[in-house]
Each structure stands twice: as C-alpha cells, then as structure tokens.
C-alpha cells in the first residue's frame, strides 16, 4: 500500500496494477505521458483513480520498485488508560466520540460529515464529534454545527498532540473522496483507532477492512 507504479518493457506494462486499466486506457496514458521502454511511472495509491494523481516518472533499470509512505510509530502509538482524562480536557463525556483530523475544506466532504452528524444527533443519538484542523471552511462548519453542544473544534494541532486526540476517540472519520492517500488515516490506526473511509480514492488502500477500519460506498457526484 502506498505508491503504485507501472513498468514498461517492450511496449508492455509490467505491474501489479495493470488489471485496473483497459487496453485503451493504457494506450492513452502511454501516449499522454510519452512513456518509453524502461520508464517507471509512479501513482499516489488508488490506481482506479485513472492516474489523476501522477507524481512523476523516473528511468530505472530495476524491473520493479515500490516506495512506501510511512509514519513515526514511536510518536503515533496508543496512549492507554487515558481516554477519560483526555476527553475531560475538551469537556467531553464518555459517549461515543468521532474524530476528524485534517484540512477543513470543501474538498474533504466535511459538509457531508456535518449533515450525517446532525441527523444522528437529531434522531436521539448521543455522539461527540471532534474536528481537528484549520482551513477555509472552518467558520462555515462552526456555524453549521453551532447548535450541537457535543462538537469541539480544536483548530490546528501540533503533531505531538495528535496521538492524544487519536487516543480519546472511538472512531476516526475521513469522508473525503479526493485524497490519494490520507496520512491521518495511517496515524489513527497506528494509535489503535479504527478508521471509516470512503470507497473512492486512496485512503481505502491503507486500511484492513473489518480489522483496522471500514470502507463505505461513496457517491462523489452527490458529495456523499
């Protein structure tokens, strides 16, 4: 999981992701990128994104190369036995707690997250929501959720504080359908927090469904 690649030898693709592309798509991609024999083209995860997030290409003589992204597991690790105290720091009780960490912007589908959260609470569920991050949508989201007292906005958080946030929550929610990877999804899992992601984009590639998280179908056109 991480960076996917294609290797071209004698006009043929030599790659584990070849099955995700039709012959027509391979021909178009080869032409558009001017791919030549011996080239390796890197993609940021999710090959079915049809190469919309191509990072670049490098000529290498090796037949295969896979570069993986990683995180500091000394930093991102569970903080056991402190969940109650950590929640108290944010004025939260012991109810089920959702957490989002990342840029607060429209492309992260946070409007959809807010809509789902309001529906949950309006139906009688007692659920906390913590949104950590900053961005152009922050004020709008704060107005949207201002009547929901179980919501907390932390603003931008120092990296060293993130493991504490991951450890206070019950579920990490990442509704974006635009991300090609989703580093926060890895961080959450490293801290023992299961992640809920969509079926579109790269984050689904960095979880083990049913073990470290869950994948839900997404409709990108409808933003949900």
C-alpha positions as CSV (number, residue, x, y, z in Angstrom):
1,X,0.0,0.0,0.0
2,X,1.4,3.5,-0.9
3,X,2.9,4.4,-4.2
4,X,1.8,2.2,-7.1
5,X,3.8,2.0,-10.3
6,X,3.9,0.8,-13.9
7,X,7.0,-0.5,-15.6
8,X,7.1,-0.5,-19.4
9,X,9.2,-3.2,-21.2
10,X,9.0,-3.7,-24.9
11,X,5.7,-1.9,-25.1
12,X,4.1,-4.0,-22.3
13,X,3.1,-2.9,-18.8
14,X,4.8,-4.9,-16.1
15,X,2.9,-4.0,-13.0
16,X,0.5,-5.4,-10.4
17,X,-1.9,-2.6,-11.2
18,X,-2.2,-3.5,-14.9
19,X,-5.6,-5.1,-14.3
20,X,-7.1,-1.8,-13.3
21,X,-6.6,-0.3,-16.8
22,X,-8.2,-1.2,-20.1
23,X,-6.1,-1.5,-23.2
24,X,-7.5,1.8,-24.4
25,X,-6.6,3.5,-21.1
26,X,-3.1,2.1,-21.2
27,X,-2.6,3.3,-24.8
28,X,-3.9,6.8,-23.9
29,X,-1.7,7.0,-20.8
30,X,1.4,5.8,-22.6
31,X,0.8,8.4,-25.3
32,X,-0.1,11.3,-23.0
33,X,2.9,10.8,-20.7
34,X,5.3,9.9,-23.5
35,X,6.2,6.7,-21.7
36,X,9.2,4.8,-23.2
37,X,10.8,1.4,-22.6
38,X,12.4,1.3,-19.2
39,X,10.3,4.1,-17.7
40,X,8.6,3.7,-14.3
41,X,5.6,5.9,-13.7
42,X,4.5,6.4,-10.1
43,X,0.9,7.0,-8.9
44,X,-0.2,8.0,-5.4
45,X,-2.2,4.9,-4.4
46,X,-5.7,4.1,-5.8
47,X,-4.9,3.0,-9.3
48,X,-8.6,3.2,-10.2
49,X,-8.3,6.9,-9.9
50,X,-7.1,6.5,-13.5
51,X,-3.8,8.2,-12.9
52,X,-5.2,11.6,-12.0
53,X,-2.6,11.9,-9.3
54,X,0.5,11.0,-11.2
55,X,3.6,12.1,-9.2
56,X,6.2,11.8,-12.0
57,X,8.4,9.3,-13.7
58,X,11.9,8.0,-13.3
59,X,14.1,5.9,-15.5
60,X,15.4,2.9,-13.6
61,X,16.9,-0.3,-14.8
62,X,15.3,-2.3,-12.0
63,X,12.3,-4.4,-13.0
64,X,10.2,-3.5,-10.0
65,X,10.2,-0.7,-7.4
66,X,7.7,0.1,-4.7
67,X,8.2,3.1,-2.5
68,X,6.1,3.1,0.7
69,X,4.9,6.0,2.8
70,X,5.3,5.7,6.5
71,X,4.8,7.4,9.8
72,X,6.8,7.6,13.1
73,X,5.3,4.8,15.1
74,X,7.3,5.9,18.2
75,X,5.2,9.1,18.1
76,X,1.9,7.7,16.7
77,X,1.1,4.9,19.2
78,X,-1.8,4.3,21.6
79,X,-2.0,6.2,24.8
80,X,-3.6,3.5,27.0
81,X,-5.7,4.2,30.1
82,X,-6.0,8.0,29.5
83,X,-9.2,8.2,27.4
84,X,-11.4,9.6,30.2
85,X,-8.8,12.2,31.2
86,X,-8.1,13.2,27.6
87,X,-11.8,13.7,26.9
88,X,-12.2,15.9,30.1
89,X,-9.6,18.2,28.6
90,X,-12.1,19.0,25.8
91,X,-15.2,19.0,28.1
92,X,-16.4,15.7,26.6
93,X,-18.2,12.9,28.4
94,X,-17.9,9.1,27.9
95,X,-20.3,9.0,25.0
96,X,-19.2,7.6,21.6
97,X,-16.7,10.0,20.0
98,X,-16.0,10.7,16.4
99,X,-12.8,12.4,15.3
100,X,-11.7,14.1,12.1
101,X,-8.1,15.3,11.6
102,X,-7.0,17.3,8.6
103,X,-7.6,20.3,6.5
104,X,-11.0,21.9,7.0
105,X,-12.1,22.5,3.4
106,X,-14.9,21.7,1.0
107,X,-12.9,19.0,-0.9
108,X,-12.8,16.9,2.3
109,X,-16.6,16.4,2.2
110,X,-17.0,17.9,5.6
111,X,-20.4,19.3,4.7
112,X,-21.5,15.7,4.3
113,X,-19.9,14.8,7.7
114,X,-21.8,17.6,9.3
115,X,-25.1,16.6,7.7
116,X,-24.7,13.0,8.9
117,X,-23.7,14.1,12.4
118,X,-26.8,16.3,12.7
119,X,-29.0,13.5,11.5
120,X,-27.5,11.2,14.2
121,X,-28.0,13.7,17.0
122,X,-31.4,14.8,15.8
123,X,-32.5,11.1,15.9
124,X,-31.6,10.9,19.6
125,X,-28.1,9.6,19.5
126,X,-25.6,11.0,22.0
127,X,-22.4,11.3,19.9
128,X,-19.4,13.6,20.4
129,X,-17.6,15.0,17.3
130,X,-14.1,16.5,17.4
131,X,-12.7,18.3,14.4
132,X,-9.0,19.0,14.5
133,X,-7.5,21.2,11.8
134,X,-7.9,24.6,10.1
135,X,-8.9,25.7,6.7
136,X,-11.2,27.9,4.5
137,X,-14.3,26.0,5.6
138,X,-13.8,26.3,9.3
139,X,-16.1,29.2,10.1
140,X,-18.8,27.8,7.9
141,X,-18.6,24.5,9.6
142,X,-18.7,26.1,13.0
143,X,-21.9,28.0,12.1
144,X,-23.4,24.8,10.7
145,X,-22.8,22.9,14.0
146,X,-23.2,25.8,16.5
147,X,-26.4,24.3,18.0
148,X,-24.8,21.0,18.7
149,X,-23.0,21.2,22.1
150,X,-21.1,17.9,21.7
151,X,-19.0,19.3,18.8
152,X,-15.5,20.5,19.5
153,X,-13.2,22.4,17.1
154,X,-9.6,22.3,18.2
155,X,-8.0,24.3,15.4
156,X,-4.6,23.4,14.2
157,X,-2.9,20.9,16.4
158,X,0.8,20.2,16.9
159,X,1.9,16.9,15.7
160,X,3.0,15.8,19.2
161,X,-0.6,16.3,20.4
162,X,-2.2,14.2,17.6
163,X,-1.7,10.8,19.3
164,X,-3.7,12.1,22.3
165,X,-6.5,13.1,20.0
166,X,-6.5,9.8,18.3
167,X,-6.5,8.0,21.7
168,X,-9.5,9.9,23.0
169,X,-11.8,8.9,20.2
170,X,-13.8,5.8,19.3
171,X,-13.8,6.1,15.5
172,X,-11.8,8.2,13.0
173,X,-14.0,9.5,10.2
174,X,-12.4,10.6,6.9
175,X,-15.2,11.3,4.4
176,X,-13.0,12.7,1.6
177,X,-13.4,11.3,-1.9
178,X,-10.5,13.4,-3.3
179,X,-7.5,12.2,-1.3
180,X,-4.9,10.0,-3.0
181,X,-3.5,8.7,0.3
182,X,-4.7,10.2,3.6
183,X,-1.8,10.2,6.1
184,X,-4.1,10.9,9.0
185,X,-5.8,7.5,8.3
186,X,-2.5,5.8,8.9
187,X,-1.8,7.8,12.0
188,X,-5.2,6.9,13.5
189,X,-4.7,3.2,13.0
190,X,-1.2,3.4,14.5
191,X,-2.8,4.8,17.6
192,X,-5.3,2.0,17.7
193,X,-8.2,4.0,16.4
194,X,-10.3,2.3,13.7
195,X,-10.9,4.5,10.6
196,X,-14.0,4.9,8.5
197,X,-13.2,5.9,4.9
198,X,-15.0,6.1,1.5
199,X,-14.7,3.7,-1.4
200,X,-13.3,6.4,-3.6
201,X,-9.6,7.5,-3.5
202,X,-6.5,6.2,-1.8
203,X,-7.5,6.0,1.9
204,X,-9.3,2.7,1.4
205,X,-5.9,1.3,0.4
206,X,-4.3,1.8,3.7
207,X,-6.8,0.0,6.0
208,X,-7.7,-3.6,6.5
209,X,-11.5,-3.7,6.3
210,X,-13.1,-5.2,9.3
211,X,-9.8,-5.2,11.2
212,X,-8.4,-1.7,11.3
213,X,-11.3,0.2,9.8
214,X,-14.2,0.2,7.4
215,X,-15.0,1.3,3.9
216,X,-18.3,2.7,2.9
217,X,-19.6,3.3,-0.6
218,X,-19.4,6.9,-1.8
219,X,-21.2,8.9,-4.4
220,X,-18.7,11.6,-5.4
221,X,-21.1,13.4,-7.7
222,X,-23.6,13.9,-4.8
223,X,-20.8,14.6,-2.3
224,X,-21.7,11.7,0.0
